[in-house]
Amino acid sequence: MKGGRVPVPRPVREAFWEGVRAGGGPAEAGLAAGVSRSLAWEWFAEAGGVKGNGPGPVAGRYLSLAEREEIAIGRALGLSCRQIAARLAPGRTAGTVSREVRRNSVRGRYRAHVAQRLAEQRARRPKEAKLAGNGELRGWVQGKLERKWSPEEISARLKAEFPGRAEMRVSAETIYQSLYVQGRGALRRELAACLRTGRALRRPRRREGERRGRIAGMVNISERPAEAQDRAVPGHWEGDLLEGAGGKTQIGTLVERSTRFTMLVPLPGGKTAPVVAGALVPVIAALPDALRRSLTWDQGKEMAGHKQIAVAADCEIYFCDPHSPWQRGSNENTNGLLRQYFPKGTSLAGHTPADLAAVADELNGRPRKTLGWKTPAEALAEFLDSQAA
């Protein structure tokens, strides 16, 4: 009992975590399970936001309390282990019953509720995490986290660096849990700030079909021309907002899918739909016709004026599926590069249009492996020359 608090029954905890796993937030899942908002967030924080760390229904491979009661009745009736097994769920063997009785009897007596308590205690006994027990592995992982490597990159690289050493293996999920989950402090918790998100907790995904305001008249990315999907023809763009500290300042980013050419759009007036539309239209409309085929954006409210933009700039606009940033992969990668110039947690208000143009010029002058080490500026110039010929 914590601080005199009455323990919450396990089924209530299970109901809370089932709500989180279904996509609800901690407060929403707590309300559905009948617990306070503060207790719901306490459970969520203790698990580091890792949904798999919350208790769930007992898996079918483990004996349930009802089955243990049936075993106790069978023992009282003097039945054999084989006869008792036949009374249980399909698949239970005489060996299962024999092991259960041997492990969970107290002074020669088997009682269902005692056996259930003993089994639960063994199931939650602390086990040493792999990173906690291997100093060499822990040090290697911490060093790479400090260099801003992702857990997935670290896990993959370990296999290449230590091909013959099974003890130098760790999954990306184990790294995440060591960072997020209280009680698994194999890694310093502050290293979570080195992750790309910088979050101290994982955030639950919302359930599909969530009731969130939708932009009227959206055209889904599935209807985008095939030439845009395979990057065969320049002129198809991806767009997004790069946000400053607290989401209070923004810069619009546009990336051409084929050449990776980048344009930055000042948004000193904020990110309301009219402001964004007013900023994007002149930039897109100024492009040559061959470079003004389509624009793909996420479902942010800033694009509520997409019809106005499409008509004024003569450019088709498509929207990604929810929670699918990979559908704008070029833009996402470019925004990552832009964080070298505009770090997270800083204000974007002090950057003039000339400053943004200089950053765009620098990015467009960097050679890219995907372009055969040409620069985006060179790739775009080659396309425009071919159009003029």
Backbone hydrogen bonds, N-H to C=O, Kabsch-Sander energy under -0.5 kcal/mol:
donor,donor_aa,acceptor,acceptor_aa,energy
3,G,1,M,-0.7
5,R,2,K,-1.8
12,V,9,P,-1.1
13,R,9,P,-1.5
14,E,10,R,-2.9
15,A,11,P,-2.2
16,F,12,V,-2.2
17,W,13,R,-2.5
18,E,14,E,-2.3
19,G,15,A,-1.7
20,V,16,F,-1.8
21,R,17,W,-2.8
22,A,18,E,-1.4
23,G,20,V,-1.7
24,G,19,G,-2.2
29,A,25,G,-2.9
30,G,26,P,-2.5
31,L,27,A,-2.2
32,A,28,E,-2.0
33,A,29,A,-1.8
34,G,30,G,-1.1
35,V,30,G,-2.8
40,A,36,S,-2.3
41,W,37,R,-2.2
42,E,38,S,-1.8
43,W,39,L,-2.4
44,F,40,A,-2.2
45,A,41,W,-2.5
46,E,42,E,-2.3
47,A,43,W,-1.5
48,G,45,A,-1.5
49,G,44,F,-2.2
50,V,47,A,-1.8
51,K,49,G,-0.8
53,N,50,V,-1.9
54,G,51,K,-1.2
62,Y,59,A,-1.7
68,R,64,S,-2.1
69,E,65,L,-2.2
70,E,66,A,-1.7
71,I,67,E,-2.1
72,A,68,R,-2.3
73,I,69,E,-2.2
74,G,70,E,-2.4
75,R,71,I,-2.5
76,A,72,A,-2.1
77,L,73,I,-1.7
78,G,75,R,-1.2
79,L,74,G,-2.5
84,I,80,S,-2.5
85,A,81,C,-2.4
86,A,82,R,-1.5
87,R,83,Q,-0.6
87,R,84,I,-1.3
88,L,84,I,-0.6
88,L,85,A,-1.2
92,R,89,A,-1.8
97,V,93,T,-1.8
98,S,94,A,-2.6
99,R,95,G,-2.6
100,E,96,T,-2.2
101,V,97,V,-2.4
102,R,98,S,-2.3
103,R,99,R,-2.5
104,N,100,E,-2.2
105,S,101,V,-0.8
106,V,109,R,-2.7
107,R,105,S,-0.5
109,R,106,V,-1.7
111,R,109,R,-0.6
115,A,111,R,-2.6
116,Q,112,A,-2.4
117,R,113,H,-1.8
118,L,114,V,-2.4
119,A,115,A,-2.2
120,E,116,Q,-2.2
121,Q,117,R,-2.1
122,R,118,L,-2.1
123,A,119,A,-2.0
124,R,120,E,-1.5
125,R,122,R,-1.1
133,G,129,A,-1.7
134,N,130,K,-0.6
138,R,134,N,-2.6
139,G,135,G,-2.5
140,W,136,E,-2.0
141,V,137,L,-2.5
142,Q,138,R,-2.6
143,G,139,G,-2.1
144,K,140,W,-1.8
145,L,141,V,-2.3
146,E,142,Q,-2.2
147,R,143,G,-0.7
148,K,145,L,-2.0
149,W,144,K,-2.5
154,I,150,S,-2.4
155,S,151,P,-2.6
156,A,152,E,-2.2
157,R,153,E,-2.3
158,L,154,I,-2.0
159,K,155,S,-0.9
160,A,156,A,-1.0
161,E,157,R,-2.7
162,F,158,L,-2.5
165,R,162,F,-1.5
166,A,164,G,-0.6
168,M,165,R,-1.5
169,R,166,A,-0.6
175,I,171,S,-1.6
176,Y,172,A,-2.3
177,Q,173,E,-2.6
178,S,174,T,-2.2
179,L,175,I,-1.4
180,Y,176,Y,-2.5
181,V,177,Q,-2.5
182,Q,46,E,-1.0
184,R,181,V,-1.6
186,A,184,R,-2.4
187,L,178,S,-0.6
187,L,184,R,-0.6
191,L,188,R,-2.0
192,A,189,R,-1.9
193,A,190,E,-1.6
194,C,191,L,-2.0
195,L,192,A,-1.3
202,R,48,G,-1.7
210,E,207,R,-1.1
212,R,210,E,-1.5
218,M,215,I,-1.1
220,N,218,M,-0.5
221,I,319,F,-2.1
223,E,220,N,-2.1
224,R,221,I,-1.9
228,A,225,P,-1.2
229,Q,225,P,-1.3
230,D,226,A,-2.2
231,R,228,A,-0.7
232,A,227,E,-1.0
233,V,227,E,-1.1
237,W,235,G,-0.6
237,W,294,S,-2.9
238,E,255,V,-2.4
239,G,296,T,-2.8
240,D,253,T,-1.7
242,L,251,I,-3.2
243,E,241,L,-0.6
244,G,249,T,-3.2
245,A,346,T,-1.7
247,G,244,G,-2.3
248,K,245,A,-1.6
251,I,242,L,-1.9
252,G,265,V,-2.9
253,T,240,D,-2.7
254,L,263,M,-2.6
255,V,238,E,-2.6
256,E,261,F,-2.8
257,R,236,H,-3.0
260,R,256,E,-2.1
263,M,254,L,-2.7
265,V,252,G,-3.2
267,L,250,Q,-0.7
270,G,267,L,-1.6
276,V,272,T,-2.6
277,A,273,A,-2.6
278,G,274,P,-2.5
279,A,275,V,-1.6
280,L,276,V,-2.5
281,V,277,A,-2.3
283,V,279,A,-0.7
284,I,280,L,-2.7
285,A,281,V,-3.0
286,A,282,P,-1.1
287,L,284,I,-1.7
291,L,288,P,-1.7
292,R,289,D,-1.6
293,R,235,G,-2.3
294,S,235,G,-1.7
295,L,316,E,-2.3
296,T,237,W,-2.3
297,W,318,Y,-2.3
303,M,300,G,-2.0
304,A,301,K,-1.9
306,H,303,M,-1.5
309,I,305,G,-1.9
310,A,306,H,-2.8
311,V,307,K,-2.2
312,A,308,Q,-2.7
313,A,309,I,-2.7
314,D,310,A,-0.6
315,C,310,A,-1.5
316,E,293,R,-1.3
318,Y,295,L,-2.8
319,F,219,V,-2.5
320,C,297,W,-2.4
324,S,321,D,-1.0
327,Q,324,S,-1.9
328,R,325,P,-2.1
329,G,326,W,-1.2
332,E,328,R,-2.6
333,N,329,G,-2.5
334,T,330,S,-2.1
335,N,331,N,-2.6
336,G,332,E,-1.7
337,L,333,N,-1.8
338,L,334,T,-2.4
339,R,335,N,-0.9
339,R,336,G,-0.6
340,Q,337,L,-1.8
341,Y,338,L,-1.5
342,F,338,L,-2.6
346,T,343,P,-1.3
351,H,348,L,-0.9
352,T,350,G,-0.6
356,L,352,T,-2.2
357,A,353,P,-2.3
358,A,354,A,-2.0
359,V,355,D,-2.0
360,A,356,L,-2.5
361,D,357,A,-2.4
362,E,358,A,-2.0
363,L,359,V,-2.4
364,N,360,A,-2.7
365,G,361,D,-0.8
366,R,363,L,-1.6
368,R,374,K,-2.6
371,L,368,R,-1.0
372,G,369,K,-2.0
373,W,368,R,-2.6
374,K,368,R,-0.5
374,K,371,L,-0.7
377,A,364,N,-2.4
379,A,375,T,-2.5
380,L,376,P,-2.6
381,A,377,A,-2.2
382,E,378,E,-2.3
383,F,379,A,-1.7
384,L,380,L,-2.5
385,D,381,A,-2.4
386,S,382,E,-2.0
387,Q,383,F,-1.7
388,A,384,L,-1.6
389,A,385,D,-1.4
